[in-house]
Amino acid sequence: MFALPLRDDARLSPLEPWHAEEFAAHLDRAREHIRPWVGAAFVTDDLDGARATLGRYAERQAADGARLYGIWRDGTLVGGVMFVSFDAASGTCEVGCWLEPAAEGHGLITRACEVLLDWAFTVRGVHRAEWVCRADNERSAAVAKRLGMTLEGVRRASWPYEGVRYDAQQWSVLAPEWRTRGV
C-alpha cells in the first residue's frame, strides 16, 4: 500500500474495504457536516453501510473506474478525495471530496486533489476533469478555483436534498490547462 505525504502531519492513501471500521467512525464525526454536500449513498449510518460503500468503490476501481482515497491527519481518518467517475477510454473523470470539520482550513483537500488530477492527466492521459458541487457550497467552489478549474455553468435545480432542489455548479480543467497552470 502507498501513502503520500500531503503535509508533515497528513497523508493520502487508498481507502479500502478493510478500513470499514475506521471509515464508520470517521463518518460518525463527519456525517451531519457533509450530508448536504455529498451523494446520499455515500453518507452511511453504520458499519455495514461503511463496508458497502468501500466495497462499491473497490469494485469500481477493479474495473478501472471510480476510486476512493482517505486523508489521515496525525493517524486519524479525517476525510478523503475520490474519482466519482473515471473513464480512461473517453478521457474524462470527475473529482470529489469530503472532510470532517476539525480538518478544514489546512489545504488538505486542494493538495490531495492535485495529486489525483496530476495522476489522471500525466499517467492515465485523461483530457478533461470535472468538479460538481452545490452552487451554495462556497468551500467546494473555492477548491475548484484553486485547482485552476473553469466554471462552465449552473445546472438549475439538479441537486435534491431533504425535499429541496438546489442548483449545481459544473467546473472543469483540461489537460493542456493543467500542464501550464502556474503552481
Secondary structure, DSSP 4 states (H G I P E B T S, - for coil): ---EEEETTEEEEE--GGGHHHHHHHHHHHHHHHTTTS-TTTS-SSHHHHHHHHHHHHHHHHTT--EEEEEEETTEEEEEEEEEEEETTTTEEEEEEEE-GGGTTSSHHHHHHHHHHHIIIIIS---EEEEEEETT-HHHHHHHHHTT-EEEEEEEEEEEETTEEEEEEEEEEEHHHHHH---
